[in-house]
Amino acid sequence: MAEGATVTVYVAEALCADAEKELQNHGAEAGNVHVRAICLPVAEEGGKLKLATIGANARRAAEDSSSIAYIGEPTRAASRFAETILAEVQIRQYPAIPGAVAMRKLLKGLDEGRVSPRGNL
């Protein structure tokens, strides 16, 4: 990846505020790239999963060539619906953990060279 390139992290709505705050605290730079977060639409309504929304969110991340990670839905059950789509294009998923924790792990991996775009799962 070219130094100074921008990579994108897609984040489930319920986790987005904390993930964005962690990204701001870190400085939006990790390794040799600029990191941006995109918040996804709500995938749960009235305590029920909206599977179509989860699938659409995962496809959105999969279709973006700058996508490096998906901080998934807050439950493992919800994350499983996105898993196949993301794995097919080698996007790292951080399921069922707080947004700040997931973003911290991703940024640390980028800083240490353990995470690279679209590969290295």
C-alpha positions as CSV (number, residue, x, y, z in Angstrom):
1,M,0.0,0.0,0.0
2,A,1.3,3.4,-1.0
3,E,2.4,5.6,1.9
4,G,-0.2,8.2,2.7
5,A,-3.0,6.2,1.1
6,T,-6.5,6.2,2.8
7,V,-8.1,3.0,4.0
8,T,-11.7,2.7,5.2
9,V,-13.1,1.0,8.2
10,Y,-16.9,0.3,8.1
11,V,-18.5,0.4,11.5
12,A,-21.9,-0.9,12.7
13,E,-24.0,2.1,13.9
14,A,-24.2,0.9,17.5
15,L,-20.4,0.9,17.8
16,C,-19.6,3.9,15.6
17,A,-19.3,6.7,18.1
18,D,-16.8,4.8,20.3
19,A,-14.8,3.7,17.3
20,E,-14.6,7.2,15.9
21,K,-13.6,8.6,19.2
22,E,-10.7,6.0,19.4
23,L,-9.7,6.9,15.9
24,Q,-9.6,10.6,16.8
25,N,-7.6,9.9,19.9
26,H,-5.1,7.9,17.8
27,G,-4.8,10.7,15.2
28,A,-6.4,8.9,12.1
29,E,-2.9,7.8,11.0
30,A,-1.7,4.2,11.5
31,G,1.3,2.6,10.0
32,N,1.9,4.6,6.8
33,V,-1.8,5.1,5.9
34,H,-4.7,7.5,6.8
35,V,-7.7,5.7,8.4
36,R,-11.3,6.8,8.0
37,A,-14.4,5.4,9.6
38,I,-17.8,5.1,7.9
39,C,-20.8,4.5,10.1
40,L,-23.3,2.0,8.7
41,P,-27.1,2.0,9.0
42,V,-28.8,0.5,12.0
43,A,-29.2,-3.3,11.5
44,E,-31.6,-3.9,14.4
45,E,-35.1,-2.8,15.0
46,G,-37.3,-3.6,18.0
47,G,-34.8,-6.1,19.3
48,K,-34.8,-8.0,16.0
49,L,-32.0,-8.2,13.4
50,K,-32.6,-6.7,10.0
51,L,-30.8,-9.3,7.9
52,A,-31.2,-7.4,4.7
53,T,-29.5,-4.4,6.3
54,I,-26.6,-6.5,7.7
55,G,-26.1,-8.0,4.2
56,A,-26.2,-4.6,2.5
57,N,-23.8,-3.2,5.0
58,A,-21.3,-6.0,4.4
59,R,-21.7,-5.7,0.6
60,R,-21.0,-2.0,0.9
61,A,-17.7,-2.7,2.7
62,A,-16.9,-5.5,0.2
63,E,-17.4,-3.3,-2.8
64,D,-15.1,-0.5,-1.5
65,S,-11.6,-1.1,-2.7
66,S,-10.2,1.0,0.2
67,S,-12.0,-1.1,2.8
68,I,-9.6,-2.7,5.3
69,A,-11.9,-3.8,8.1
70,Y,-15.5,-4.1,9.3
71,I,-16.3,-3.5,13.0
72,G,-19.3,-5.6,13.0
73,E,-22.6,-5.9,14.7
74,P,-22.6,-5.9,18.5
75,T,-23.6,-9.6,18.7
76,R,-22.0,-12.7,17.3
77,A,-25.4,-13.8,15.8
78,A,-25.6,-10.6,13.8
79,S,-22.0,-10.8,12.7
80,R,-22.4,-14.2,11.2
81,F,-24.6,-12.8,8.5
82,A,-21.8,-10.5,7.3
83,E,-19.0,-13.0,7.8
84,T,-19.3,-14.9,4.5
85,I,-19.5,-11.7,2.4
86,L,-16.5,-10.2,4.1
87,A,-14.3,-13.3,4.1
88,E,-14.8,-13.7,0.4
89,V,-13.0,-10.4,-0.3
90,Q,-10.6,-10.8,2.7
91,I,-11.9,-7.9,4.8
92,R,-10.9,-8.3,8.5
93,Q,-14.0,-8.4,10.8
94,Y,-14.0,-7.4,14.4
95,P,-17.3,-8.9,15.6
96,A,-19.1,-8.6,19.0
97,I,-16.6,-6.4,20.8
98,P,-16.9,-2.7,21.7
99,G,-16.1,-0.3,18.9
100,A,-13.2,1.4,20.7
101,V,-11.6,-1.9,21.5
102,A,-11.9,-3.1,17.8
103,M,-10.6,0.2,16.5
104,R,-7.7,0.1,18.9
105,K,-6.8,-3.5,17.8
106,L,-6.9,-2.5,14.1
107,L,-4.8,0.6,14.6
108,K,-2.2,-1.3,16.6
109,G,-2.1,-3.9,13.9
110,L,-1.5,-1.3,11.3
111,D,1.1,0.5,13.3
112,E,3.0,-2.8,13.9
113,G,2.6,-4.0,10.3
114,R,0.5,-7.0,11.2
115,V,-2.5,-5.8,9.3
116,S,-2.5,-5.0,5.7
117,P,-5.3,-4.1,3.3
118,R,-7.3,-6.9,1.7
119,G,-5.3,-9.9,2.8
120,N,-3.6,-10.9,6.0
121,L,-6.7,-12.2,7.7
